[in-house]
Amino acid sequence: MNSSKEILIIFTRYPIVGATKTRLIPALGEEGATELHRKMTEFTLVQAQKSGASIDVRYTGGSQEEMRNWLGNEFHYTEQGEGSLGERMERAFSDHFSAGAERVVVIGCDCPTNRSATIRSAFAKLEKFPAVIGPAKDGGYYLLGLTRPVPELFRLSQWGTDAVFQETLAVANSTGLYIETLPLLGDVDYVEDIPPLISVVIPTFNEAKNIADTIVPLLDSFNTEIIVSDGGSSDATREIAEKFGVRVVSSASGRAVQMNVGARCSRGEILLFLHADTTLPANWDTIIRETISSADTAVGAFRFRVRERLFGISLVEWGTNIRAKWFQRPYGDQALFLKRNLFKELGNYPELPILEDLALVKMAQKYGKITIVSQWAETSGRRWQRYGVLGTTLQNQVILLGAFLGVSLFTLTDYYRGKKSKMQ
């Protein structure tokens, strides 16, 4: 038995077709339900490893050899054994406390919004409190942590109901045990609980210096796909992206054209359009799903921040975020996202040479509000570094004014790219 001070127990089962996530079989089929379980377990293990705790995988439905062949040799595997869920959890806690563990946490594999930060938070709380619990939206819990054996918690009147969380709190109260509570999260019991697929479309042209930094944070997500729509790069952009296992498609050059090509190649219910020099915060996929689930939201975007801390850039950020929030005009480097059906209803991105992001947002306002989330998307400050904060800001304002006055967008594009064409 593992003698580490912090133990993370993961309850799961070996993915046997027809015997896994059976409530989802009518909607997904036997293979589909099994594949979903496999993905959720693998994702949970990735989050668990980031928590830093020693991991004990408590499994059922397969052999230890099958589990190792599936998930690898770096974990400790223990068969759950006989008994109710409560009896099996009680036994798991008892085993580790008997071996000298000081903080023990148990989680399942059907809550893909339970990320490493939440797991780490649970262990941190156990340094101050005797117990911690993470309530699930279905009335159960997705996490339970203890600093000592409390067998009464595992002897509830019944398991698998919407009263498990409240009954657990009542039992804890009757024994004088204080339980610290984590955020409420949803787990996957029915098909409507499955997080909708998010397709991330990244238009690129010679972005070898930035594309890896953009892709890496995207990989820490559940049920997402990444599509790089390349407009004819002559550097290593495509090769770098392909090393991360993302899909790379070819397109004619032009950001709007490339984003439309990427969207046509995607499968997601939600579309996220991300510039190749912009990075997203942790839990970006959860943030997007929660935001876009609001019936009155047409398009969502992140707050704007420039990565490099240049003199005067804070004022630019302030003005951009004021415009985005109060005037409903976010830019494309704030990572615009919306549902696929609305994107189709809008006729995709207008294939303009410039300002295609503002054109899309303006059309979308007829269908709902533009929601700016509180988290930041960080974009490269390369244009501000090249032309200066004041110069770049003035250039942007000239372009907006020119568009308002009816100047050709092709002329404005030449001006934006620094060509020697005259305003006309």
C-alpha positions, 0 to 999 in steps of 0.5 A, a space after each residue: 500500500 502506498 505510504 504517501 501522506 497525500 493520496 488521491 483515490 480514483 474510482 473507475 471501471 474497465 471499459 467493457 462494451 455494453 457494460 459501461 455508462 449503460 444509461 447513455 447507451 440508448 443515445 450513444 450506442 454501446 461503443 459510444 457510451 464506452 468511448 465516452 467513459 474511456 475519454 472521461 477516465 483518461 482526462 481525469 487521470 491527466 488532471 489527477 497527475 497535475 495535482 501532485 498527489 499519489 494516485 490509487 486507481 480503484 477499478 472494477 470490471 477488468 484485471 490489473 493487467 488490463 488496467 495497466 495496458 489501458 492507463 499505464 504503469 505509473 499508477 497503483 491499481 487496486 480492485 474495488 472488491 465486493 459491497 455497496 459503493 459506500 462499503 468500497 469507499 470506506 475500505 479504500 479510505 481505511 486502507 490508506 489511513 492504516 498505511 499512514 496517509 494524512 490526507 485522502 481524497 476520492 473522486 470519480 471519473 464522470 465529472 470532466 469539470 473537476 480539474 487539477 486546481 479543484 483537486 489541489 484545492 481539496 488537499 489544501 483545505 484538508 490542511 486546515 479542516 478535517 473534511 472536504 466535499 464537492 457537491 454535484 448538481 445531481 444531488 450527489 458529490 464528485 469529491 470527498 476528502 478526509 484527514 481521518 477515518 469516518 465510517 459513518 459517512 459511508 453508511 447512508 440509507 441509499 446511494 445513487 440518489 439526489 439526496 446523497 450530498 445532503 444526507 452526507 452533510 447530515 451524518 457529518 453534523 451528527 458526528 460533529 465533523 465539520 466539512 468544507 465545501 468546494 464549488 458545485 459541479 455537474 457530472 455526466 449521467 445522461 446524454 444532456 450532461 455531456 459537455 458539447 464539443 467545442 471546435 477551436 479554429 485558428 487561422 495562421 500565416 507564418 506563425 511558427 514563433 507563436 503557434 505552440 504557445 497558443 495550442 498548449 493551453 488548449 490541450 488541457 480541455 475536455 471534448 474539444 477539437 483544434 483546427 489550424 486553418 493555414 493560409 500558405 505559411 512558408 515557415 514551420 507553422 504547419 509542422 509545429 501544429 501537427 506535432 501536437 496532433 491537431 488537424 491542419 487544413 489548407 486555405 486561401 489566405 485571408 483571416 475571414 476566409 481561413 476561419 470559414 474554411 476551418 469552421 466548415 471542417 469542424 464538428 463542434 456545436 460551439 465554435 471558437 475563433 482564436 488568433 494564432 498569437 493569443 492564449 486562453 486561461 485555464 478552464 477555458 472550455 468550461 468558461 465558454 460552455 457556461 457562457 454560451 449556455 445562456 439563452 440571451 447570449 449570441 456571442 461571447 468573448 474574453 477580456 483583452 490583455 496584451 502579454 508584454 507590459 509595454 509603457 502605456 499598454 494598460 490604457 489601451 487595454 482599459 479602452 478596449 475592454 470598456 468598448 467591448 463591455 459597454 458598446 458590445 464591440 469585442 475584437 477578434 483577438 478577444 477570442 470570439 465564440 458562438 454556437 454553430 447554428 447561429 454562425 450558419 444563420 449569420 452566413 459565416 464570417 463576411 469575407 472582408 479583408 479587414 474588420 471581419 470580426 466587428 462585422 460578425 459581432 454587429 450581425 450577431 447583436 440582432 440575435 442576442 447580447 455580446 457577453 464578455 467573460 471576466 477571464 483574460 485572453 492574452 494577445 501578443 504585443 508585437 504590433 505595439 512593439 513594432 510601431 509603438 503604443 501610440 502609433 498602433 492605437 492611432 492607426 487602429 482608430 484611423 482604420 475604424 474612422 475610415 471604415 465608418 466614412 466608407 473608405 475601401 476596406 482593401 485600401 484600409 488593409 494596405 494601410 494596416 499592413 504598412 503598404 504605401 498605398 494612399 487613402 482614397 
